[in-house]
């Protein structure tokens, strides 16, 4: 089965970017989205999507660009969703720290999470070895 092919065997549906009109592909399971956005418009989304409910927009991101945008978008989402609670809980401690100490703590927390995730991925790969072709 092709990577872009849906479970039903049908390929993605051709739709027009709601912002520039360019033809893009949309997986069947994203057809419920109110709007669709091509990758070029996505790169300029700050200007284009002002006032839009971004959760209601399907973005056609080429597979070769996923590693460029996914980490940043996931990080921004986590910061927006989790940081307010962390700040509320620990703001007095943070305010008492020097800027350097605070930066070191935040960098260390990020590095710890990255290393922890990398090790978890390696462990998972060892548990589920993939067959080598050829």
Secondary structure, DSSP 8 states (H G I E B T S, - for coil): --TT--TTS---EEEE-TTT--EEEE-GGGTT-SEEE-HHHHHTHHHHTTT--GGGEEE---GGGHHHHHHHHHHHHHHHHHHHHHHHHHHHHHHHS-HHHHHHHHHHHHHHHHHHHHHHHHHHHHHS------
